Amino acid sequence: MSEETSDADRFLALVAAAQDRDARLTAIQAGLLVAADLNIACDSRSFARRLGIAHALVLRELDALAEHEDKLEIVKRDPRTMRVFYRWARS
């Protein structure tokens, strides 16, 4: 088993665990939290690129997560690129 595969498996396991703790989280929202916690991606465009999903979808999920949860904090928005920088708000 390659290291890249095991990293992906670990990431997916952590996403599933986050969803188990909070059933309201979508897979993308849980992924955003895990990625922020592990410093895998701390902005929307990097997250979208690393996971191969549309940036617009990530932006929508990120806004929903930041609006309804205190788990994620928006740090900065770049109006030119639409990139949103975020961090996990540890309580």
C-alpha positions as CSV (number, residue, x, y, z in Angstrom):
1,M,0.0,0.0,0.0
2,S,1.4,3.4,-1.0
3,E,1.8,6.3,1.4
4,E,-0.6,8.4,-0.7
5,T,-3.3,5.7,-0.5
6,S,-2.9,5.4,3.3
7,D,-3.1,9.2,3.6
8,A,-6.3,9.3,1.6
9,D,-7.7,6.4,3.6
10,R,-6.8,8.2,6.9
11,F,-8.4,11.4,5.6
12,L,-11.6,9.6,4.6
13,A,-11.7,7.8,8.0
14,L,-11.4,11.2,9.8
15,V,-14.2,12.7,7.6
16,A,-16.5,9.7,8.5
17,A,-15.7,10.1,12.2
18,A,-16.5,13.8,12.0
19,Q,-19.9,13.0,10.4
20,D,-20.5,10.3,13.1
21,R,-20.0,13.0,15.7
22,D,-22.3,15.4,14.0
23,A,-24.8,13.9,11.5
24,R,-25.7,17.4,10.2
25,L,-22.3,17.7,8.5
26,T,-22.1,16.9,4.8
27,A,-19.1,15.0,3.6
28,I,-17.6,18.2,2.1
29,Q,-18.2,20.1,5.3
30,A,-16.6,17.4,7.4
31,G,-13.7,17.3,4.9
32,L,-13.3,21.1,5.3
33,L,-13.0,20.7,9.0
34,V,-10.5,17.8,8.8
35,A,-8.4,19.5,6.1
36,A,-8.2,22.6,8.3
37,D,-7.3,20.6,11.4
38,L,-4.6,18.7,9.6
39,N,-3.3,21.7,7.6
40,I,-4.0,19.9,4.4
41,A,-5.9,22.9,2.9
42,C,-6.8,26.2,4.6
43,D,-8.5,27.9,1.6
44,S,-11.4,26.9,-0.6
45,R,-9.5,26.8,-3.9
46,S,-6.8,24.5,-2.5
47,F,-9.4,22.2,-1.0
48,A,-11.3,22.0,-4.2
49,R,-8.2,21.3,-6.3
50,R,-6.9,18.6,-3.9
51,L,-10.2,16.8,-3.9
52,G,-11.0,17.4,-7.5
53,I,-14.4,19.1,-6.9
54,A,-15.8,22.3,-8.2
55,H,-14.7,25.4,-6.3
56,A,-18.3,26.8,-6.4
57,L,-19.5,23.7,-4.5
58,V,-16.8,24.1,-1.9
59,L,-17.7,27.8,-1.5
60,R,-21.4,26.9,-0.9
61,E,-20.6,24.2,1.7
62,L,-18.0,26.5,3.4
63,D,-20.5,29.3,3.7
64,A,-23.2,27.0,5.1
65,L,-20.7,25.6,7.6
66,A,-19.5,28.9,8.7
67,E,-23.0,30.3,9.0
68,H,-24.5,27.5,11.1
69,E,-21.6,26.2,13.1
70,D,-19.0,27.7,15.3
71,K,-16.5,25.1,14.2
72,L,-15.0,27.0,11.3
73,E,-13.9,30.6,11.2
74,I,-13.5,32.6,7.9
75,V,-10.2,34.4,8.1
76,K,-10.2,36.3,4.8
77,R,-12.0,36.5,1.4
78,D,-10.3,37.4,-1.8
79,P,-12.9,39.1,-4.0
80,R,-10.8,38.8,-7.1
81,T,-10.3,35.0,-7.0
82,M,-13.3,34.1,-4.8
83,R,-10.9,32.2,-2.6
84,V,-11.9,32.0,1.0
85,F,-9.3,31.3,3.7
86,Y,-10.5,29.6,6.8
87,R,-9.4,27.8,10.0
88,W,-10.9,25.4,12.5
89,A,-12.3,27.4,15.4
90,R,-11.3,25.3,18.4
91,S,-13.5,25.8,21.4
